[in-house]
Amino acid sequence: MKIIKAFLILLVISFASCDVDYYENPNDPTTPPTNSVFNDAVKRIMDDTRALFFGGGRFTQVTMQYWHQSEYGDEDRYGYRESMREYWEDFYYNLENLRQVIVLNEDPATKDAASAYGHNDAQIACSRIMMSYMFNIMADVWGPIPYWSYGTDDPQFQALQITGEDEILSPAYAPQEKIYTDILNELQGAYEQLNNLPANATGFTSGDNIYDGDIEKWKKFANSLRLRIALKVSEADQALGQQHIDDVLNSGVYFKSNADNAVFQYETSDKNSAPYYAGWYVGNRSDFAVGNAFIQLLKGETVPDHSGNALTTNPFAGMTDPRLPIYAQDNNQTSYPYGSRNPDEGDYVGMPIAENSAEAATFVWESLPGTAIIEKPDYPAVLMEYAEVEFILSELNSWSQENYENGIEASMKRWGVDQTEIDSYISGVPAASEATVLAQKYIASYMQSTNAWT
């Protein structure tokens, strides 16, 4: 009984201590530093969109046949599991944090403190760009979604209104055409906001793990992302798409080299390592392999069925892509199902789409993703790159050969291919056309599978 009474006394003291308010406690800030909020939101966006489940072997990687599952077969056949909706919740959590960066930089009570981490308008503009990036992915994947806009007061844009007098806990689903139109306007507005900054203005002084506060590169990212989205919507609304395409091209501010790429750099520690490395070497998930169709495309061979019969025509027939040994590992197996190979050498063999999970587990000859991807804890995750811009320009310029070759070269350089190999490969590629340009855009979009699907 004495022990119980002592415990109750301690419990009362504990509850009483919760009411103590320490003045300006540095361990419990009332206003979070905006650089930390931005950094956390961006990292979570990258983690979520590049996780093994959403961006990896459970959703977009297998949908695009970059990878397939070597233990399970459902998602390879578009049977997505219910747990995928967890990402929906995560995405809105990340978006709300980005919105809070905007709020803290506009609220008269907090904007001066927030300015310690960079010019207020620069922080707002970068947050708008990242929100546009995330909302674009969500509208691509789910179609109509609850949406929030910084610059447009539309009664259908009801997302992220979860506190105060205007609280909306069951927001309306805005239609895609409104969302994409507003995203394009948001990116244009963010670009202009950055373009109109005072000469001495700085971006994020810390917490920006994409461009380290470089305002000029954020401007290029905003406009390059606008090109991506404007091209996507141009067939549905040609005037809208062309308006933004012309505006970006006339500005001359968009990606011009790999130095401009929007890349999130992970760290070597397990805690902050890249999602693919964490999946393989921290979470011990080795149940993904490079897809059969993709391997055959890179090898310059046709895609065979289970009996070895050709299913497709490869536009790059007879040409081995020098990115193959970077994108995939050789399998180091002594057997090959579709013909004879030297048993003393490894080969690049793609994982077929299995008819069911039991069958998937019987394949033993598949090639794993490349070591530069799954064995690199500080793998640089790409949001958008210069190669994509060149392929966009090729399409806009009636399938321009120059932009087509520039895109191939840019992709290969980013992956570390030797210039001699690049030149040799480009000298043999077939002429630029809708088929060849988009096939190369698909190859270059490896590990950016959501965008490849779009």
C-alpha positions as CSV (number, residue, x, y, z in Angstrom):
1,M,0.0,0.0,0.0
2,K,2.9,2.4,0.8
3,I,4.3,1.7,-2.6
4,I,1.0,2.5,-4.3
5,K,0.6,5.8,-2.3
6,A,4.1,6.8,-3.2
7,F,3.4,6.1,-6.9
8,L,0.2,8.2,-6.7
9,I,2.1,11.1,-5.1
10,L,4.7,11.0,-7.9
11,L,2.0,10.9,-10.5
12,V,0.3,14.0,-9.1
13,I,3.7,15.8,-9.0
14,S,4.2,14.8,-12.6
15,F,0.9,16.2,-13.8
16,A,1.5,19.3,-11.7
17,S,4.9,19.8,-13.3
18,C,3.3,19.8,-16.8
19,D,1.7,23.2,-15.9
20,V,5.1,24.9,-15.4
21,D,5.8,27.4,-18.2
22,Y,9.5,28.2,-18.6
23,Y,10.1,31.6,-20.1
24,E,11.6,31.4,-23.6
25,N,12.7,27.8,-23.1
26,P,15.2,27.2,-26.0
27,N,14.2,23.5,-26.1
28,D,10.5,24.3,-26.7
29,P,10.4,27.1,-29.3
30,T,7.0,28.6,-29.9
31,T,8.0,29.6,-33.4
32,P,9.9,27.0,-35.3
33,P,12.9,28.1,-37.5
34,T,11.7,28.1,-41.1
35,N,14.9,26.6,-42.5
36,S,14.3,23.5,-40.4
37,V,10.7,23.2,-41.3
38,F,11.5,23.6,-45.0
39,N,14.4,21.1,-44.8
40,D,12.2,18.5,-43.0
41,A,9.3,18.9,-45.5
42,V,11.5,18.5,-48.5
43,K,13.3,15.5,-47.1
44,R,10.0,13.9,-46.3
45,I,8.8,14.5,-49.8
46,M,11.9,12.9,-51.2
47,D,11.7,10.0,-48.8
48,D,8.0,9.4,-49.6
49,T,8.2,9.7,-53.4
50,R,11.4,7.6,-53.6
51,A,10.5,5.0,-51.0
52,L,10.5,1.4,-52.0
53,F,6.8,1.3,-51.8
54,F,5.6,4.4,-53.6
55,G,8.5,5.2,-55.9
56,G,10.1,1.8,-55.9
57,G,9.1,-1.7,-56.4
58,R,5.5,-1.4,-55.2
59,F,4.1,1.3,-57.4
60,T,5.7,3.6,-60.0
61,Q,8.9,1.7,-60.7
62,V,6.9,-1.5,-61.4
63,T,4.2,0.4,-63.2
64,M,6.8,1.7,-65.7
65,Q,8.5,-1.7,-65.8
66,Y,11.8,-0.3,-64.7
67,W,11.7,-2.9,-61.9
68,H,9.7,-5.9,-61.0
69,Q,9.2,-7.9,-57.8
70,S,11.2,-11.0,-57.3
71,E,9.0,-12.3,-54.4
72,Y,5.6,-10.8,-55.1
73,G,3.7,-10.3,-58.3
74,D,0.6,-8.3,-57.5
75,E,1.8,-4.7,-58.2
76,D,3.5,-5.9,-61.4
77,R,0.0,-6.6,-62.7
78,Y,-1.4,-3.3,-61.3
79,G,-2.8,-4.9,-58.2
80,Y,-1.9,-2.1,-55.8
81,R,-2.3,-2.8,-52.1
82,E,-4.5,-0.7,-49.8
83,S,-1.6,0.6,-47.7
84,M,-0.6,2.8,-50.6
85,R,-3.1,5.4,-49.4
86,E,-0.8,6.1,-46.4
87,Y,1.3,8.2,-48.8
88,W,-1.7,10.4,-49.4
89,E,-1.7,11.3,-45.8
90,D,2.0,11.8,-45.7
91,F,2.0,14.1,-48.8
92,Y,-0.6,16.4,-47.2
93,Y,1.4,16.5,-43.9
94,N,4.5,17.6,-46.0
95,L,2.4,20.2,-47.9
96,E,1.1,21.7,-44.6
97,N,4.7,22.1,-43.4
98,L,5.6,24.0,-46.6
99,R,2.5,26.2,-46.1
100,Q,3.7,27.0,-42.6
101,V,7.0,28.3,-44.0
102,I,4.9,30.7,-46.1
103,V,2.7,31.7,-43.1
104,L,5.7,32.3,-40.8
105,N,7.3,34.5,-43.5
106,E,4.2,36.6,-44.0
107,D,2.8,36.9,-40.5
108,P,4.0,40.3,-39.0
109,A,4.6,38.6,-35.7
110,T,7.1,36.1,-37.1
111,K,8.4,37.4,-40.4
112,D,11.3,39.3,-38.9
113,A,12.5,36.2,-37.0
114,A,12.0,34.1,-40.2
115,S,14.2,36.5,-42.2
116,A,17.2,35.3,-40.3
117,Y,17.1,32.2,-42.6
118,G,16.9,34.1,-45.9
119,H,14.8,36.8,-47.6
120,N,11.1,36.3,-46.7
121,D,10.0,36.3,-50.4
122,A,12.7,33.9,-51.4
123,Q,11.6,31.4,-48.7
124,I,8.0,31.8,-49.8
125,A,8.9,31.3,-53.5
126,C,10.9,28.2,-52.8
127,S,8.0,26.8,-50.8
128,R,5.6,27.5,-53.6
129,I,7.8,25.7,-56.1
130,M,8.0,22.6,-53.8
131,M,4.3,22.6,-53.2
132,S,3.7,22.8,-57.0
133,Y,6.1,19.9,-57.4
134,M,4.2,17.8,-54.9
135,F,0.7,18.8,-56.0
136,N,1.6,18.0,-59.6
137,I,2.6,14.4,-58.6
138,M,-0.6,14.0,-56.6
139,A,-2.8,15.2,-59.4
140,D,-0.9,12.9,-61.8
141,V,-1.5,9.9,-59.6
142,W,-5.0,10.5,-58.2
143,G,-6.6,13.0,-60.6
144,P,-9.0,15.3,-58.7
145,I,-7.6,16.0,-55.2
146,P,-8.1,18.6,-52.4
147,Y,-5.9,21.4,-53.4
148,W,-4.5,24.6,-51.9
149,S,-3.2,27.7,-53.7
150,Y,-1.1,30.6,-52.5
151,G,-2.0,33.0,-55.2
152,T,-5.6,32.0,-56.3
153,D,-8.7,32.5,-54.1
154,D,-10.9,29.7,-55.6
155,P,-13.7,28.3,-53.4
156,Q,-12.8,24.8,-54.6
157,F,-9.3,25.1,-53.3
158,Q,-10.0,23.9,-49.7
159,A,-7.1,21.7,-48.7
160,L,-4.9,22.5,-45.7
161,Q,-7.6,24.6,-44.0
162,I,-7.5,22.7,-40.7
163,T,-7.5,25.4,-38.0
164,G,-9.2,28.7,-37.2
165,E,-12.6,30.1,-38.2
166,D,-12.3,28.9,-41.8
167,E,-11.6,25.3,-40.8
168,I,-12.5,22.7,-43.5
169,L,-12.1,19.1,-42.4
170,S,-13.9,17.6,-45.5
171,P,-12.3,19.7,-48.4
172,A,-13.7,19.6,-51.9
173,Y,-11.9,17.7,-54.6
174,A,-10.7,20.3,-57.2
175,P,-10.7,19.1,-60.9
176,Q,-7.4,18.4,-62.6
177,E,-7.8,21.2,-65.1
178,K,-8.1,23.8,-62.3
179,I,-5.1,22.3,-60.5
180,Y,-2.7,22.2,-63.4
181,T,-3.7,25.7,-64.5
182,D,-3.0,27.0,-61.0
183,I,0.2,25.1,-60.6
184,L,1.5,26.7,-63.8
185,N,0.5,30.1,-62.4
186,E,2.1,29.3,-59.1
187,L,5.4,28.4,-60.8
188,Q,5.3,31.5,-62.9
189,G,4.5,33.6,-59.8
190,A,7.3,32.0,-57.8
191,Y,9.7,32.7,-60.6
192,E,8.6,36.3,-60.7
193,Q,8.8,36.6,-57.0
194,L,12.5,35.4,-57.1
195,N,13.2,37.5,-60.1
196,N,12.0,40.7,-58.3
197,L,14.1,40.2,-55.2
198,P,16.5,43.0,-54.2
199,A,20.1,42.5,-55.6
200,N,21.4,41.7,-52.1
201,A,18.7,39.2,-51.2
202,T,19.6,35.7,-50.2
203,G,17.8,32.4,-50.4
204,F,17.7,30.0,-47.5
205,T,20.9,30.5,-45.5
206,S,20.7,26.8,-44.5
207,G,18.2,24.0,-44.8
208,D,18.1,24.0,-48.6
209,N,19.5,20.6,-49.5
210,I,18.7,21.1,-53.2
211,Y,20.3,24.3,-54.2
212,D,21.9,25.6,-51.0
213,G,20.0,28.9,-51.2
214,D,21.0,29.6,-54.9
215,I,18.2,31.8,-56.1
216,E,19.2,31.7,-59.8
217,K,19.0,27.9,-59.8
218,W,15.6,27.9,-58.1
219,K,14.4,30.2,-60.9
220,K,15.6,27.7,-63.4
221,F,13.9,24.9,-61.6
222,A,10.6,26.8,-61.4
223,N,10.6,27.4,-65.2
224,S,11.9,23.9,-66.1
225,L,9.1,22.4,-64.0
226,R,6.7,24.7,-65.8
227,L,7.9,23.4,-69.1
228,R,7.3,19.8,-68.0
229,I,3.7,20.5,-66.9
230,A,2.9,22.9,-69.8
231,L,3.9,20.2,-72.3
232,K,1.8,17.6,-70.4
233,V,-1.4,19.8,-70.5
234,S,-0.9,21.2,-74.0
235,E,-2.9,18.5,-75.8
236,A,-5.8,19.0,-73.5
237,D,-5.5,22.8,-73.5
238,Q,-3.2,23.9,-76.3
239,A,-3.5,27.6,-75.7
240,L,-2.7,27.3,-72.0
241,G,0.3,25.0,-72.5
242,Q,1.7,27.2,-75.3
243,Q,1.3,30.3,-73.2
244,H,3.6,29.0,-70.5
245,I,6.0,27.3,-72.9
246,D,6.5,30.6,-74.8
247,D,6.9,32.5,-71.6
248,V,9.6,30.2,-70.3
249,L,11.5,30.0,-73.6
250,N,11.4,33.7,-74.1
251,S,12.8,34.2,-70.6
252,G,15.8,32.0,-71.4
253,V,15.8,30.9,-67.7
254,Y,15.6,27.1,-67.6
255,F,18.1,24.2,-67.2
256,K,21.0,24.6,-69.6
257,S,23.4,21.9,-68.1
258,N,23.6,19.2,-65.5
259,A,24.9,21.9,-63.1
260,D,21.4,23.2,-63.0
261,N,19.7,19.8,-62.0
262,A,17.4,19.8,-59.1
263,V,18.9,17.1,-56.9
264,F,18.4,16.2,-53.3
265,Q,21.6,15.0,-51.7
266,Y,21.3,12.3,-49.1
267,E,23.9,11.6,-46.4
268,T,26.1,8.6,-45.7
269,S,24.6,7.9,-42.2
270,D,21.9,5.2,-42.1
271,K,19.4,7.6,-40.5
272,N,19.6,10.1,-43.4
273,S,20.5,7.7,-46.2
274,A,18.7,7.4,-49.5
275,P,15.5,5.4,-49.5
276,Y,16.8,2.7,-51.8
277,Y,19.9,2.1,-49.8
278,A,17.9,2.1,-46.6
279,G,15.5,-0.4,-48.1
280,W,18.2,-2.8,-49.2
281,Y,20.8,-2.5,-46.4
282,V,18.9,-1.1,-43.5
283,G,15.5,-2.7,-44.0
284,N,16.9,-5.8,-45.7
285,R,14.4,-5.7,-48.6
286,S,16.0,-7.4,-51.6
287,D,12.8,-8.4,-53.3
288,F,13.1,-6.2,-56.4
289,A,15.0,-6.6,-59.7
290,V,15.4,-4.7,-62.9
291,G,12.5,-5.3,-65.3
292,N,12.8,-7.6,-68.3
293,A,11.5,-5.1,-70.9
294,F,13.8,-2.4,-69.6
295,I,16.9,-4.6,-69.7
296,Q,16.1,-5.8,-73.2
297,L,15.7,-2.2,-74.3
298,L,19.1,-1.3,-72.9
299,K,20.7,-4.4,-74.5
300,G,19.4,-3.5,-77.9
301,E,17.3,-6.7,-78.0
302,T,13.6,-7.4,-78.4
303,V,11.4,-8.2,-75.4
304,P,10.7,-12.0,-75.4
305,D,7.8,-13.9,-73.9
306,H,8.4,-16.9,-71.6
307,S,9.2,-19.0,-74.7
308,G,11.7,-16.6,-76.1
309,N,9.5,-15.2,-78.9
310,A,9.9,-11.5,-79.7
311,L,7.0,-9.3,-78.6
312,T,8.3,-5.9,-79.7
313,T,10.7,-4.1,-82.0
314,N,13.6,-2.3,-80.3
315,P,14.2,1.2,-81.8
316,F,17.9,0.8,-80.8
317,A,18.3,-2.8,-82.0
318,G,21.9,-4.0,-81.8
319,M,23.1,-1.1,-79.7
320,T,24.1,-1.8,-76.1
321,D,23.4,1.3,-74.0
322,P,26.5,2.2,-71.9
323,R,24.1,3.0,-68.9
324,L,23.3,-0.7,-68.7
325,P,26.0,-1.7,-66.2
326,I,25.2,1.4,-64.1
327,Y,21.4,0.9,-64.1
328,A,21.7,-2.8,-63.3
329,Q,24.1,-5.4,-61.9
330,D,25.1,-8.5,-63.9
331,N,23.4,-11.5,-62.4
332,N,26.6,-13.7,-62.0
333,Q,24.4,-16.7,-62.7
334,T,25.4,-19.8,-64.8
335,S,22.1,-20.2,-66.6
336,Y,20.1,-18.1,-68.9
337,P,16.5,-18.9,-70.0
338,Y,16.4,-17.5,-73.5
339,G,19.4,-19.0,-75.2
340,S,23.0,-20.0,-74.5
341,R,25.5,-17.7,-72.7
342,N,29.0,-18.3,-71.5
343,P,28.4,-20.0,-68.1
344,D,31.6,-18.4,-66.7
345,E,30.3,-14.8,-67.2
346,G,27.5,-12.9,-65.5
347,D,24.8,-11.4,-67.8
348,Y,22.1,-8.8,-67.5
349,V,18.8,-10.5,-67.3
350,G,15.6,-8.8,-66.5
351,M,12.9,-9.9,-64.1
352,P,9.7,-11.0,-66.1
353,I,6.2,-10.1,-65.0
354,A,5.2,-13.2,-63.0
355,E,1.7,-14.6,-63.2
356,N,1.5,-14.7,-59.4
357,S,3.7,-14.3,-56.3
358,A,4.5,-18.0,-56.1
359,E,5.9,-18.0,-59.6
360,A,7.8,-14.7,-59.0
361,A,9.8,-16.5,-56.3
362,T,10.9,-19.2,-58.7
363,F,13.0,-16.8,-60.9
364,V,16.6,-16.9,-59.8
365,W,18.6,-15.3,-62.7
366,E,17.4,-11.7,-62.5
367,S,19.8,-8.6,-62.3
368,L,19.5,-6.3,-59.2
369,P,19.5,-2.5,-59.6
370,G,23.0,-1.0,-60.0
371,T,25.4,-0.5,-57.1
372,A,25.4,3.2,-57.8
373,I,21.7,3.2,-56.8
374,I,21.2,0.6,-54.0
375,E,24.7,0.6,-52.5
376,K,25.2,4.3,-52.2
377,P,23.7,5.8,-49.0
378,D,24.3,9.3,-50.2
379,Y,22.6,8.6,-53.6
380,P,21.5,12.0,-55.2
381,A,17.8,11.8,-55.8
382,V,16.7,13.8,-58.9
383,L,13.6,16.0,-58.9
384,M,14.2,17.2,-62.5
385,E,17.2,17.3,-64.7
386,Y,18.7,19.0,-67.8
387,A,18.3,15.9,-70.0
388,E,14.5,16.0,-69.6
389,V,14.5,19.7,-70.7
390,E,16.4,18.8,-73.9
391,F,13.9,16.0,-74.7
392,I,11.1,18.5,-74.1
393,L,12.8,20.9,-76.5
394,S,13.3,18.2,-79.1
395,E,9.5,17.5,-79.0
396,L,8.7,21.2,-79.1
397,N,11.1,21.7,-82.1
398,S,9.4,19.0,-84.2
399,W,11.7,16.2,-82.9
400,S,14.9,18.1,-83.2
401,Q,18.0,15.9,-83.7
402,E,20.3,18.3,-81.8
403,N,18.1,18.4,-78.7
404,Y,17.6,14.7,-78.9
405,E,21.4,14.1,-78.9
406,N,21.9,16.7,-76.2
407,G,19.4,14.9,-74.0
408,I,21.1,11.5,-74.5
409,E,24.5,13.0,-73.7
410,A,23.3,14.9,-70.7
411,S,21.8,11.8,-69.2
412,M,24.9,9.7,-69.8
413,K,27.1,12.3,-68.3
414,R,25.0,12.5,-65.2
415,W,25.4,8.8,-64.7
416,G,29.2,9.0,-65.2
417,V,29.5,7.4,-68.7
418,D,32.9,8.1,-70.4
419,Q,32.7,10.7,-73.2
420,T,34.2,8.2,-75.7
421,E,31.4,5.8,-75.0
422,I,28.8,8.6,-75.2
423,D,30.1,9.8,-78.6
424,S,30.2,6.2,-80.0
425,Y,26.7,5.5,-78.9
426,I,25.2,8.8,-80.2
427,S,26.9,8.3,-83.6
428,G,24.8,5.2,-84.1
429,V,21.4,6.2,-82.8
430,P,18.5,6.3,-85.3
431,A,17.2,9.7,-86.3
432,A,15.1,11.7,-83.9
433,S,11.4,10.9,-84.1
434,E,8.5,10.6,-81.7
435,A,9.4,7.0,-81.0
436,T,13.1,7.4,-80.6
437,V,13.0,10.7,-78.5
438,L,10.4,9.4,-76.1
439,A,12.2,6.1,-75.8
440,Q,15.4,7.9,-74.8
441,K,13.4,10.2,-72.5
442,Y,12.1,7.0,-70.8
443,I,15.6,5.5,-70.5
444,A,16.9,8.8,-69.0
445,S,14.0,8.9,-66.5
446,Y,15.1,5.8,-64.8
447,M,14.7,6.3,-61.0
448,Q,12.2,9.1,-61.7
449,S,9.4,6.7,-62.5
450,T,6.4,8.9,-61.5
451,N,7.5,11.5,-64.1
452,A,8.2,8.7,-66.6
453,W,4.6,7.5,-66.2
454,T,3.2,11.0,-66.8
